[in-house]
Amino acid sequence: MAGEQTTDVVVVGLGAIGSNATWRLAQRGLRVIGIDQHEPGHPWGGSHGRTRLFRVACLEHPGLVPIAQRARELWRELSALSGQELLLETGGIMIGPPGSRIIEGTLTAAREHDLPVEQLTPEQIAERAPGHARVDPGDIGVWDPDAGVLRPEAAIVAAAEAARAAGAELITGQRVQSIEADSDGVTVRLADRDVRADRVVVAAGPWLAKLVPSIPLTPHRYVMTWFRARDGHDASLDRLKVFIRSAPGSDEWMWGHGALPGDLAKVGDEFDGPFEADDPDAIDREIHPGETDHIAGLVGATFKDLEPEPAEQVTCIMAHTPDGQFVVGPSDDTGRLIVAGGCSGHSFKHASALGELAAQWAHGEELFTEASFLDPRRFG
Ligand SMILES: Cc1cc2nc3c(=O)[nH]c(=O)nc-3n(C[C@H](O)[C@H](O)[C@H](O)COP(=O)(O)OP(=O)(O)OC[C@H]3O[C@@H](n4cnc5c(N)ncnc54)[C@H](O)[C@@H]3O)c2cc1C
């Protein structure tokens, strides 16, 4: 017979969002238990690979700007608590044809929130970020001075440690088997016990739909790719700033950044659907011959300072919603089952603030920003 433990809130998943939700809940004085099947900072979900891009002028939705701004405050707070620079605030650049989604999305977000972005000509791009010299003459740049690079594994470990220091109990190496919500509370089932709580936050990343099948989420295998500088070239972050850009002579998007000290440059191609669904428990972790030829071709055509042959490749899992926006909030009529996820390839930067939103839902507080576009029930 399994034992039963009681608490105010259980957080399922101590990845990017869940570790932060646990911290924000514990920091409010609630009794919180955070549970993960692995250890914080592990490489099996959607949040490993040494770096993630941070942007404030979010081209994906103007409503994400206040979330990125709150996230930045929280990343800074976590940096101070952990004594590590988790967010490198370097500025970054979006490059593409006027009117394209990269440019228009960024400018719309900036206009709606009065952000201090700058528009740049190709010549100005080459001055500001010389690693981006190969730009189509008709393209323009938008400089986001608030962009930068996050260190995901360290940030997750820092949030988990901050949660523990604020009084949360963390259970790792145990998989949640099921979650049942009723009008009085929720039961979270582990192999050796049930945990009964007032509310649960399910931040299970690519596994979210396994626990909450009403969320339409497509987990998808993605290969991250790193590149060396060509001999005698400088491909440091200083020259190749954080970017999202169209490839020369093509509609394709790329994202990435130059090398941080002691590391490699990272470049990826854009991941707009349609996607095949992959079982997150059965992701093929091997890199197969030819799999990175496409990104190597794009890098060869775009960056004069990078060796086009990938220097390192690692698999990761993205979890896409049908509209590319996250899901944060109650997912059923009890109001006790709160989900926080649906990364769609752009949620790490927001994870600290998405954790805060999940904590506000679980604590019954007014949200710090308008977030109806993230309502998990919007898909019907
Ligand atoms: C290649 C790639 C590049 C990306 N680039 C960017 C970027 O540049 N900028 C950006 O902002 N975002 C980016 N993202 C998105 C972002 O990194 C993450 O995908 C996102 O932060 C996922 O966070 P999460 O908390 O939802 O999931 P995860 O961090 O994966 O956490 C989910 C956790 O839940 C646990 N879990 C799941 N099921 C159970 C269970 N049953 N029991 C116990 N534990 C469970 C898992 O072990 C895991 O620790 C990128 C994603 C990928 C894959």
The ligand as a Gaussian input file, in Angstrom:
#p B3LYP/6-31G(d) Opt

LIG

0 1
 C       17.008000      22.852000     -29.935000
 C       16.221000      23.817000     -29.139000
 C       16.544000      25.155000     -29.195000
 C       15.814000      26.063000     -28.445000
 N       16.188000      27.362000     -28.490000
 C       15.580000      28.243000     -27.678000
 C       16.071000      29.568000     -27.589000
 O       17.063000      29.913000     -28.219000
 N       15.415000      30.427000     -26.779000
 C       14.334000      30.050000     -26.048000
 O       13.779000      30.900000     -25.350000
 N       13.875000      28.785000     -26.075000
 C       14.465000      27.873000     -26.872000
 N       14.051000      26.577000     -26.894000
 C       12.948000      26.156000     -26.017000
 C       13.442000      25.786000     -24.624000
 O       14.775000      25.499000     -24.515000
 C       12.817000      24.543000     -23.996000
 O       12.325000      23.704000     -24.954000
 C       11.817000      24.892000     -23.014000
 O       12.390000      25.743000     -22.125000
 C       11.224000      23.653000     -22.369000
 O       11.056000      23.858000     -21.009000
 P       10.053000      22.986000     -20.189000
 O       10.185000      23.350000     -18.767000
 O        8.691000      23.065000     -20.810000
 O       10.553000      21.482000     -20.436000
 P       11.867000      20.749000     -19.884000
 O       12.916000      21.724000     -19.523000
 O       12.181000      19.659000     -20.809000
 O       11.372000      20.142000     -18.502000
 C       10.391000      19.146000     -18.386000
 C       10.767000      18.299000     -17.158000
 O        9.693000      17.466000     -16.802000
 C       10.225000      16.234000     -16.359000
 N        9.165000      15.218000     -16.468000
 C        8.424000      14.955000     -17.570000
 N        7.515000      13.990000     -17.299000
 C        7.702000      13.644000     -15.997000
 C        7.069000      12.708000     -15.144000
 N        6.062000      11.936000     -15.552000
 N        7.523000      12.599000     -13.878000
 C        8.545000      13.380000     -13.431000
 N        9.181000      14.287000     -14.216000
 C        8.755000      14.429000     -15.471000
 C       11.390000      16.007000     -17.304000
 O       12.313000      15.068000     -16.806000
 C       11.963000      17.408000     -17.435000
 O       12.969000      17.661000     -16.479000
 C       14.734000      25.626000     -27.652000
 C       14.410000      24.282000     -27.591000
 C       15.151000      23.367000     -28.310000
 C       14.785000      21.917000     -28.204000

